[in-house]
Amino acid sequence: MNTDVPGSTLAGGHLGGELMTVMIVIVGGLLFAVWHSFSDALAWRIFTAYYSAERKKITHKLAFIFGSSSRCEYCSAPVPALGLIPVAGFFLMKGRCRACERKLSYRFPVFEGLAAVYGMLLAFSGVTAAEFAVSLIAYLLVWLVVSTDYRVLLIPTEAILGLLILGIVYLLTMKNPHWYELKDTGLGIDLAVAFVWFFLFHMLRILSGYKMGLADVRLVLALGFLLGHPLALFLPGFAAMLAIGFYLVRRYSILIYAPSDTEIPFGVFLGAGYLLLNLAGRLV
Ligand SMILES: [Zn+2]
């Protein structure tokens, strides 16, 4: 995207040289791995402070969320500096907490590794620095949505609000920077696609007897802004395919956690769908 401005992209451009591209791809991967680690810690603290059984014991919630260092999820022992290294930290710690000996979740190395691949491919795709920054912020907010919805079938409204604002800023400053000239239909089509899904999801919510949450309806609008036309067209269908795939796999493995057997955490699949479409749209 935006290859019409030479030298404006992260990879390639006038900086040129294969070595530069390789370096940018590595930095992109490292950034996303560290960023995932931060996002996951933040998501866990928000879950603990607002949604977990211990939430009433945490009186200074903001201090808890923003002021604490990384700790063991079981015994709250501080994680040594070695353990904070993305992916490798898990193996350097031999997969166990040094204080309580309990096994650390495999989600740490697995998702840090996936985030690194995501960042590498995104940097390789030739996004601008600004688009890369939008993808980073969106990743954090989407991870808050995905992990909270997966744990307790709830989505923090603040995360959806953040995605809505980010989406509007992206549409007005990056995807359609000359929207105020009112000469082309770009912004109109981007908004139309997002709002059509928004209204269809409202209908779906009513038709399903309010089994679908209002948060999912708002989320599809915010992610629609962030994707724009034509990617946003594919979002709900793609998310539904991911959900079906997840529940098919889950039928064969009781090890896969789901927060409910009757309600689907659709925010998880909308969030994952957004991340994959955002990447695919830039690579293709
Ligand atoms: Zn521990």
Residues whose N, C-alpha, C, O or C-beta is under 5 A from the ligand:
A	BS01	ZN	C72 Y74 C75 S76 A77 C97 A99 C100
